[in-house]
Amino acid sequence: MPTITRSDSFPSPIEWFVIEMGESLGLGKRPVDQRRRRVLYLIAKWATAEGVPLDRAAILVPAMVERF
């Protein structure tokens, strides 16, 4: 389980999104993988605040990443 999840409640939709992306990308427990999860979380949180749906194809397009 990534360290970005809260231990006192269920993961938020953004946390689930990052967990699933991390698993599909093969992220492990190395510090670099934790940083990658953190960046994915920050991008996903920012994108949803901008009105973008939680969709990998919508969030990780180069134009969206550049705006972040």
mmCIF file as gemmi writes it, N, C-alpha and C atoms, coordinates in Angstrom:
data_model
loop_
_atom_site.group_PDB
_atom_site.id
_atom_site.type_symbol
_atom_site.label_atom_id
_atom_site.label_alt_id
_atom_site.label_comp_id
_atom_site.label_asym_id
_atom_site.label_entity_id
_atom_site.label_seq_id
_atom_site.pdbx_PDB_ins_code
_atom_site.Cartn_x
_atom_site.Cartn_y
_atom_site.Cartn_z
_atom_site.occupancy
_atom_site.B_iso_or_equiv
_atom_site.pdbx_formal_charge
_atom_site.auth_seq_id
_atom_site.auth_asym_id
_atom_site.pdbx_PDB_model_num
ATOM 1 N N . MET Axp A 1 ? 0.844 -1.174 0 1 0 ? 1 A 1
ATOM 2 C CA . MET Axp A 1 ? 0 0 0 1 0 ? 1 A 1
ATOM 3 C C . MET Axp A 1 ? 0.895 1.246 0 1 0 ? 1 A 1
ATOM 4 N N . PRO Axp A 2 ? 0.668 2.182 -0.894 1 0 ? 2 A 1
ATOM 5 C CA . PRO Axp A 2 ? 1.494 3.393 -0.942 1 0 ? 2 A 1
ATOM 6 C C . PRO Axp A 2 ? 1.369 4.219 0.326 1 0 ? 2 A 1
ATOM 7 N N . THR Axp A 3 ? 2.362 4.993 0.6 1 0 ? 3 A 1
ATOM 8 C CA . THR Axp A 3 ? 2.349 5.819 1.795 1 0 ? 3 A 1
ATOM 9 C C . THR Axp A 3 ? 1.434 7.023 1.668 1 0 ? 3 A 1
ATOM 10 N N . ILE Axp A 4 ? 0.883 7.266 0.486 1 0 ? 4 A 1
ATOM 11 C CA . ILE Axp A 4 ? 0.017 8.428 0.322 1 0 ? 4 A 1
ATOM 12 C C . ILE Axp A 4 ? -1.393 8.177 0.837 1 0 ? 4 A 1
ATOM 13 N N . THR Axp A 5 ? -1.719 6.935 1.169 1 0 ? 5 A 1
ATOM 14 C CA . THR Axp A 5 ? -3.06 6.658 1.641 1 0 ? 5 A 1
ATOM 15 C C . THR Axp A 5 ? -3.182 6.977 3.124 1 0 ? 5 A 1
ATOM 16 N N . ARG Axp A 6 ? -4.384 7.316 3.543 1 0 ? 6 A 1
ATOM 17 C CA . ARG Axp A 6 ? -4.656 7.592 4.951 1 0 ? 6 A 1
ATOM 18 C C . ARG Axp A 6 ? -4.953 6.274 5.653 1 0 ? 6 A 1
ATOM 19 N N . SER Axp A 7 ? -4.383 6.066 6.807 1 0 ? 7 A 1
ATOM 20 C CA . SER Axp A 7 ? -4.584 4.809 7.518 1 0 ? 7 A 1
ATOM 21 C C . SER Axp A 7 ? -5.886 4.798 8.307 1 0 ? 7 A 1
ATOM 22 N N . ASP Axp A 8 ? -6.501 5.968 8.536 1 0 ? 8 A 1
ATOM 23 C CA . ASP Axp A 8 ? -7.699 6.025 9.361 1 0 ? 8 A 1
ATOM 24 C C . ASP Axp A 8 ? -8.99 5.956 8.549 1 0 ? 8 A 1
ATOM 25 N N . SER Axp A 9 ? -8.911 5.869 7.228 1 0 ? 9 A 1
ATOM 26 C CA . SER Axp A 9 ? -10.115 5.795 6.403 1 0 ? 9 A 1
ATOM 27 C C . SER Axp A 9 ? -9.791 5.15 5.075 1 0 ? 9 A 1
ATOM 28 N N . PHE Axp A 10 ? -10.824 4.956 4.279 1 0 ? 10 A 1
ATOM 29 C CA . PHE Axp A 10 ? -10.633 4.391 2.954 1 0 ? 10 A 1
ATOM 30 C C . PHE Axp A 10 ? -9.935 5.409 2.059 1 0 ? 10 A 1
ATOM 31 N N . PRO Axp A 11 ? -9.174 4.92 1.079 1 0 ? 11 A 1
ATOM 32 C CA . PRO Axp A 11 ? -8.512 5.849 0.156 1 0 ? 11 A 1
ATOM 33 C C . PRO Axp A 11 ? -9.528 6.673 -0.631 1 0 ? 11 A 1
ATOM 34 N N . SER Axp A 12 ? -9.155 7.895 -0.925 1 0 ? 12 A 1
ATOM 35 C CA . SER Axp A 12 ? -10.009 8.77 -1.727 1 0 ? 12 A 1
ATOM 36 C C . SER Axp A 12 ? -9.971 8.291 -3.178 1 0 ? 12 A 1
ATOM 37 N N . PRO Axp A 13 ? -10.872 8.777 -4.023 1 0 ? 13 A 1
ATOM 38 C CA . PRO Axp A 13 ? -10.815 8.398 -5.437 1 0 ? 13 A 1
ATOM 39 C C . PRO Axp A 13 ? -9.476 8.732 -6.089 1 0 ? 13 A 1
ATOM 40 N N . ILE Axp A 14 ? -8.881 9.853 -5.727 1 0 ? 14 A 1
ATOM 41 C CA . ILE Axp A 14 ? -7.569 10.201 -6.284 1 0 ? 14 A 1
ATOM 42 C C . ILE Axp A 14 ? -6.513 9.207 -5.814 1 0 ? 14 A 1
ATOM 43 N N . GLU Axp A 15 ? -6.554 8.833 -4.545 1 0 ? 15 A 1
ATOM 44 C CA . GLU Axp A 15 ? -5.589 7.857 -4.025 1 0 ? 15 A 1
ATOM 45 C C . GLU Axp A 15 ? -5.753 6.51 -4.731 1 0 ? 15 A 1
ATOM 46 N N . TRP Axp A 16 ? -7.004 6.076 -4.94 1 0 ? 16 A 1
ATOM 47 C CA . TRP Axp A 16 ? -7.231 4.822 -5.666 1 0 ? 16 A 1
ATOM 48 C C . TRP Axp A 16 ? -6.665 4.913 -7.078 1 0 ? 16 A 1
ATOM 49 N N . PHE Axp A 17 ? -6.882 6.046 -7.72 1 0 ? 17 A 1
ATOM 50 C CA . PHE Axp A 17 ? -6.368 6.274 -9.066 1 0 ? 17 A 1
ATOM 51 C C . PHE Axp A 17 ? -4.846 6.126 -9.089 1 0 ? 17 A 1
ATOM 52 N N . VAL Axp A 18 ? -4.173 6.735 -8.125 1 0 ? 18 A 1
ATOM 53 C CA . VAL Axp A 18 ? -2.706 6.664 -8.056 1 0 ? 18 A 1
ATOM 54 C C . VAL Axp A 18 ? -2.25 5.252 -7.709 1 0 ? 18 A 1
ATOM 55 N N . ILE Axp A 19 ? -2.949 4.574 -6.826 1 0 ? 19 A 1
ATOM 56 C CA . ILE Axp A 19 ? -2.603 3.197 -6.467 1 0 ? 19 A 1
ATOM 57 C C . ILE Axp A 19 ? -2.674 2.313 -7.706 1 0 ? 19 A 1
ATOM 58 N N . GLU Axp A 20 ? -3.763 2.436 -8.458 1 0 ? 20 A 1
ATOM 59 C CA . GLU Axp A 20 ? -3.918 1.617 -9.661 1 0 ? 20 A 1
ATOM 60 C C . GLU Axp A 20 ? -2.868 1.961 -10.716 1 0 ? 20 A 1
ATOM 61 N N . MET Axp A 21 ? -2.578 3.245 -10.899 1 0 ? 21 A 1
ATOM 62 C CA . MET Axp A 21 ? -1.55 3.628 -11.858 1 0 ? 21 A 1
ATOM 63 C C . MET Axp A 21 ? -0.193 3.106 -11.418 1 0 ? 21 A 1
ATOM 64 N N . GLY Axp A 22 ? 0.11 3.211 -10.139 1 0 ? 22 A 1
ATOM 65 C CA . GLY Axp A 22 ? 1.385 2.712 -9.63 1 0 ? 22 A 1
ATOM 66 C C . GLY Axp A 22 ? 1.549 1.222 -9.854 1 0 ? 22 A 1
ATOM 67 N N . GLU Axp A 23 ? 0.462 0.473 -9.631 1 0 ? 23 A 1
ATOM 68 C CA . GLU Axp A 23 ? 0.519 -0.968 -9.858 1 0 ? 23 A 1
ATOM 69 C C . GLU Axp A 23 ? 0.721 -1.278 -11.335 1 0 ? 23 A 1
ATOM 70 N N . SER Axp A 24 ? 0.016 -0.566 -12.208 1 0 ? 24 A 1
ATOM 71 C CA . SER Axp A 24 ? 0.157 -0.852 -13.644 1 0 ? 24 A 1
ATOM 72 C C . SER Axp A 24 ? 1.529 -0.439 -14.173 1 0 ? 24 A 1
ATOM 73 N N . LEU Axp A 25 ? 2.168 0.536 -13.521 1 0 ? 25 A 1
ATOM 74 C CA . LEU Axp A 25 ? 3.502 0.962 -13.919 1 0 ? 25 A 1
ATOM 75 C C . LEU Axp A 25 ? 4.602 0.137 -13.263 1 0 ? 25 A 1
ATOM 76 N N . GLY Axp A 26 ? 4.212 -0.745 -12.343 1 0 ? 26 A 1
ATOM 77 C CA . GLY Axp A 26 ? 5.186 -1.6 -11.673 1 0 ? 26 A 1
ATOM 78 C C . GLY Axp A 26 ? 6.011 -0.873 -10.623 1 0 ? 26 A 1
ATOM 79 N N . LEU Axp A 27 ? 5.439 0.174 -10.012 1 0 ? 27 A 1
ATOM 80 C CA . LEU Axp A 27 ? 6.17 0.908 -8.982 1 0 ? 27 A 1
ATOM 81 C C . LEU Axp A 27 ? 6.281 0.06 -7.727 1 0 ? 27 A 1
ATOM 82 N N . GLY Axp A 28 ? 7.465 0.037 -7.158 1 0 ? 28 A 1
ATOM 83 C CA . GLY Axp A 28 ? 7.717 -0.751 -5.956 1 0 ? 28 A 1
ATOM 84 C C . GLY Axp A 28 ? 7.766 0.132 -4.716 1 0 ? 28 A 1
ATOM 85 N N . LYS Axp A 29 ? 8.681 -0.205 -3.819 1 0 ? 29 A 1
ATOM 86 C CA . LYS Axp A 29 ? 8.794 0.527 -2.552 1 0 ? 29 A 1
ATOM 87 C C . LYS Axp A 29 ? 10.074 1.337 -2.457 1 0 ? 29 A 1
ATOM 88 N N . ARG Axp A 30 ? 10.815 1.415 -3.555 1 0 ? 30 A 1
ATOM 89 C CA . ARG Axp A 30 ? 12.035 2.214 -3.544 1 0 ? 30 A 1
ATOM 90 C C . ARG Axp A 30 ? 11.69 3.689 -3.379 1 0 ? 30 A 1
ATOM 91 N N . PRO Axp A 31 ? 12.6 4.486 -2.851 1 0 ? 31 A 1
ATOM 92 C CA . PRO Axp A 31 ? 12.333 5.921 -2.7 1 0 ? 31 A 1
ATOM 93 C C . PRO Axp A 31 ? 11.928 6.602 -4.01 1 0 ? 31 A 1
ATOM 94 N N . VAL Axp A 32 ? 12.538 6.197 -5.12 1 0 ? 32 A 1
ATOM 95 C CA . VAL Axp A 32 ? 12.189 6.801 -6.405 1 0 ? 32 A 1
ATOM 96 C C . VAL Axp A 32 ? 10.738 6.47 -6.776 1 0 ? 32 A 1
ATOM 97 N N . ASP Axp A 33 ? 10.288 5.282 -6.443 1 0 ? 33 A 1
ATOM 98 C CA . ASP Axp A 33 ? 8.901 4.903 -6.721 1 0 ? 33 A 1
ATOM 99 C C . ASP Axp A 33 ? 7.933 5.688 -5.849 1 0 ? 33 A 1
ATOM 100 N N . GLN Axp A 34 ? 8.305 5.932 -4.609 1 0 ? 34 A 1
ATOM 101 C CA . GLN Axp A 34 ? 7.464 6.745 -3.727 1 0 ? 34 A 1
ATOM 102 C C . GLN Axp A 34 ? 7.352 8.176 -4.253 1 0 ? 34 A 1
ATOM 103 N N . ARG Axp A 35 ? 8.457 8.723 -4.759 1 0 ? 35 A 1
ATOM 104 C CA . ARG Axp A 35 ? 8.429 10.068 -5.348 1 0 ? 35 A 1
ATOM 105 C C . ARG Axp A 35 ? 7.537 10.094 -6.582 1 0 ? 35 A 1
ATOM 106 N N . ARG Axp A 36 ? 7.62 9.061 -7.388 1 0 ? 36 A 1
ATOM 107 C CA . ARG Axp A 36 ? 6.769 8.995 -8.579 1 0 ? 36 A 1
ATOM 108 C C . ARG Axp A 36 ? 5.299 8.956 -8.202 1 0 ? 36 A 1
ATOM 109 N N . ARG Axp A 37 ? 4.969 8.175 -7.176 1 0 ? 37 A 1
ATOM 110 C CA . ARG Axp A 37 ? 3.578 8.136 -6.704 1 0 ? 37 A 1
ATOM 111 C C . ARG Axp A 37 ? 3.133 9.508 -6.216 1 0 ? 37 A 1
ATOM 112 N N . ARG Axp A 38 ? 4.008 10.178 -5.511 1 0 ? 38 A 1
ATOM 113 C CA . ARG Axp A 38 ? 3.688 11.513 -4.984 1 0 ? 38 A 1
ATOM 114 C C . ARG Axp A 38 ? 3.416 12.493 -6.134 1 0 ? 38 A 1
ATOM 115 N N . VAL Axp A 39 ? 4.242 12.449 -7.171 1 0 ? 39 A 1
ATOM 116 C CA . VAL Axp A 39 ? 4.034 13.332 -8.322 1 0 ? 39 A 1
ATOM 117 C C . VAL Axp A 39 ? 2.727 12.977 -9.03 1 0 ? 39 A 1
ATOM 118 N N . LEU Axp A 40 ? 2.46 11.689 -9.203 1 0 ? 40 A 1
ATOM 119 C CA . LEU Axp A 40 ? 1.192 11.283 -9.814 1 0 ? 40 A 1
ATOM 120 C C . LEU Axp A 40 ? 0.014 11.78 -8.992 1 0 ? 40 A 1
ATOM 121 N N . TYR Axp A 41 ? 0.135 11.697 -7.664 1 0 ? 41 A 1
ATOM 122 C CA . TYR Axp A 41 ? -0.924 12.182 -6.778 1 0 ? 41 A 1
ATOM 123 C C . TYR Axp A 41 ? -1.123 13.693 -6.951 1 0 ? 41 A 1
ATOM 124 N N . LEU Axp A 42 ? -0.035 14.436 -6.957 1 0 ? 42 A 1
ATOM 125 C CA . LEU Axp A 42 ? -0.142 15.891 -7.09 1 0 ? 42 A 1
ATOM 126 C C . LEU Axp A 42 ? -0.742 16.301 -8.428 1 0 ? 42 A 1
ATOM 127 N N . ILE Axp A 43 ? -0.323 15.635 -9.507 1 0 ? 43 A 1
ATOM 128 C CA . ILE Axp A 43 ? -0.882 15.944 -10.824 1 0 ? 43 A 1
ATOM 129 C C . ILE Axp A 43 ? -2.37 15.6 -10.859 1 0 ? 43 A 1
ATOM 130 N N . ALA Axp A 44 ? -2.733 14.435 -10.337 1 0 ? 44 A 1
ATOM 131 C CA . ALA Axp A 44 ? -4.141 14.021 -10.346 1 0 ? 44 A 1
ATOM 132 C C . ALA Axp A 44 ? -4.992 14.962 -9.498 1 0 ? 44 A 1
ATOM 133 N N . LYS Axp A 45 ? -4.487 15.357 -8.354 1 0 ? 45 A 1
ATOM 134 C CA . LYS Axp A 45 ? -5.232 16.275 -7.482 1 0 ? 45 A 1
ATOM 135 C C . LYS Axp A 45 ? -5.429 17.627 -8.168 1 0 ? 45 A 1
ATOM 136 N N . TRP Axp A 46 ? -4.36 18.147 -8.78 1 0 ? 46 A 1
ATOM 137 C CA . TRP Axp A 46 ? -4.441 19.42 -9.483 1 0 ? 46 A 1
ATOM 138 C C . TRP Axp A 46 ? -5.409 19.325 -10.664 1 0 ? 46 A 1
ATOM 139 N N . ALA Axp A 47 ? -5.282 18.253 -11.448 1 0 ? 47 A 1
ATOM 140 C CA . ALA Axp A 47 ? -6.109 18.101 -12.648 1 0 ? 47 A 1
ATOM 141 C C . ALA Axp A 47 ? -7.596 18.026 -12.302 1 0 ? 47 A 1
ATOM 142 N N . THR Axp A 48 ? -7.938 17.28 -11.252 1 0 ? 48 A 1
ATOM 143 C CA . THR Axp A 48 ? -9.351 17.193 -10.885 1 0 ? 48 A 1
ATOM 144 C C . THR Axp A 48 ? -9.866 18.532 -10.375 1 0 ? 48 A 1
ATOM 145 N N . ALA Axp A 49 ? -9.018 19.302 -9.719 1 0 ? 49 A 1
ATOM 146 C CA . ALA Axp A 49 ? -9.422 20.652 -9.291 1 0 ? 49 A 1
ATOM 147 C C . ALA Axp A 49 ? -9.668 21.552 -10.5 1 0 ? 49 A 1
ATOM 148 N N . GLU Axp A 50 ? -8.995 21.243 -11.616 1 0 ? 50 A 1
ATOM 149 C CA . GLU Axp A 50 ? -9.181 21.982 -12.868 1 0 ? 50 A 1
ATOM 150 C C . GLU Axp A 50 ? -10.388 21.473 -13.658 1 0 ? 50 A 1
ATOM 151 N N . GLY Axp A 51 ? -11.053 20.427 -13.152 1 0 ? 51 A 1
ATOM 152 C CA . GLY Axp A 51 ? -12.232 19.889 -13.817 1 0 ? 51 A 1
ATOM 153 C C . GLY Axp A 51 ? -11.976 18.728 -14.754 1 0 ? 51 A 1
ATOM 154 N N . VAL Axp A 52 ? -10.773 18.194 -14.744 1 0 ? 52 A 1
ATOM 155 C CA . VAL Axp A 52 ? -10.432 17.057 -15.592 1 0 ? 52 A 1
ATOM 156 C C . VAL Axp A 52 ? -10.861 15.775 -14.877 1 0 ? 52 A 1
ATOM 157 N N . PRO Axp A 53 ? -11.494 14.843 -15.585 1 0 ? 53 A 1
ATOM 158 C CA . PRO Axp A 53 ? -11.901 13.587 -14.931 1 0 ? 53 A 1
ATOM 159 C C . PRO Axp A 53 ? -10.695 12.721 -14.587 1 0 ? 53 A 1
ATOM 160 N N . LEU Axp A 54 ? -10.892 11.818 -13.638 1 0 ? 54 A 1
ATOM 161 C CA . LEU Axp A 54 ? -9.828 10.882 -13.253 1 0 ? 54 A 1
ATOM 162 C C . LEU Axp A 54 ? -9.683 9.828 -14.341 1 0 ? 54 A 1
ATOM 163 N N . ASP Axp A 55 ? -8.971 10.189 -15.363 1 0 ? 55 A 1
ATOM 164 C CA . ASP Axp A 55 ? -8.735 9.311 -16.501 1 0 ? 55 A 1
ATOM 165 C C . ASP Axp A 55 ? -7.287 9.492 -16.92 1 0 ? 55 A 1
ATOM 166 N N . ARG Axp A 56 ? -6.562 8.399 -16.986 1 0 ? 56 A 1
ATOM 167 C CA . ARG Axp A 56 ? -5.135 8.454 -17.307 1 0 ? 56 A 1
ATOM 168 C C . ARG Axp A 56 ? -4.895 9.186 -18.629 1 0 ? 56 A 1
ATOM 169 N N . ALA Axp A 57 ? -5.71 8.895 -19.632 1 0 ? 57 A 1
ATOM 170 C CA . ALA Axp A 57 ? -5.535 9.524 -20.942 1 0 ? 57 A 1
ATOM 171 C C . ALA Axp A 57 ? -5.786 11.028 -20.897 1 0 ? 57 A 1
ATOM 172 N N . ALA Axp A 58 ? -6.644 11.477 -19.998 1 0 ? 58 A 1
ATOM 173 C CA . ALA Axp A 58 ? -6.942 12.909 -19.89 1 0 ? 58 A 1
ATOM 174 C C . ALA Axp A 58 ? -5.91 13.647 -19.049 1 0 ? 58 A 1
ATOM 175 N N . ILE Axp A 59 ? -5.403 13.006 -18.015 1 0 ? 59 A 1
ATOM 176 C CA . ILE Axp A 59 ? -4.493 13.674 -17.079 1 0 ? 59 A 1
ATOM 177 C C . ILE Axp A 59 ? -3.044 13.66 -17.564 1 0 ? 59 A 1
ATOM 178 N N . LEU Axp A 60 ? -2.618 12.582 -18.185 1 0 ? 60 A 1
ATOM 179 C CA . LEU Axp A 60 ? -1.206 12.444 -18.528 1 0 ? 60 A 1
ATOM 180 C C . LEU Axp A 60 ? -0.866 12.832 -19.959 1 0 ? 60 A 1
ATOM 181 N N . VAL Axp A 61 ? -1.734 13.579 -20.616 1 0 ? 61 A 1
ATOM 182 C CA . VAL Axp A 61 ? -1.382 14.095 -21.944 1 0 ? 61 A 1
ATOM 183 C C . VAL Axp A 61 ? -0.303 15.161 -21.763 1 0 ? 61 A 1
ATOM 184 N N . PRO Axp A 62 ? 0.61 15.302 -22.709 1 0 ? 62 A 1
ATOM 185 C CA . PRO Axp A 62 ? 1.714 16.263 -22.553 1 0 ? 62 A 1
ATOM 186 C C . PRO Axp A 62 ? 1.247 17.687 -22.24 1 0 ? 62 A 1
ATOM 187 N N . ALA Axp A 63 ? 0.176 18.144 -22.855 1 0 ? 63 A 1
ATOM 188 C CA . ALA Axp A 63 ? -0.294 19.508 -22.609 1 0 ? 63 A 1
ATOM 189 C C . ALA Axp A 63 ? -0.722 19.693 -21.148 1 0 ? 63 A 1
ATOM 190 N N . MET Axp A 64 ? -1.375 18.686 -20.582 1 0 ? 64 A 1
ATOM 191 C CA . MET Axp A 64 ? -1.828 18.773 -19.185 1 0 ? 64 A 1
ATOM 192 C C . MET Axp A 64 ? -0.632 18.745 -18.232 1 0 ? 64 A 1
ATOM 193 N N . VAL Axp A 65 ? 0.323 17.866 -18.497 1 0 ? 65 A 1
ATOM 194 C CA . VAL Axp A 65 ? 1.516 17.783 -17.646 1 0 ? 65 A 1
ATOM 195 C C . VAL Axp A 65 ? 2.295 19.096 -17.711 1 0 ? 65 A 1
ATOM 196 N N . GLU Axp A 66 ? 2.391 19.675 -18.894 1 0 ? 66 A 1
ATOM 197 C CA . GLU Axp A 66 ? 3.089 20.959 -19.046 1 0 ? 66 A 1
ATOM 198 C C . GLU Axp A 66 ? 2.394 22.054 -18.267 1 0 ? 66 A 1
ATOM 199 N N . ARG Axp A 67 ? 1.057 22.093 -18.297 1 0 ? 67 A 1
ATOM 200 C CA . ARG Axp A 67 ? 0.325 23.109 -17.522 1 0 ? 67 A 1
ATOM 201 C C . ARG Axp A 67 ? 0.566 22.943 -16.03 1 0 ? 67 A 1
ATOM 202 N N . PHE Axp A 68 ? 0.687 21.685 -15.576 1 0 ? 68 A 1
ATOM 203 C CA . PHE Axp A 68 ? 0.946 21.425 -14.159 1 0 ? 68 A 1
ATOM 204 C C . PHE Axp A 68 ? 2.278 22.013 -13.767 1 0 ? 68 A 1
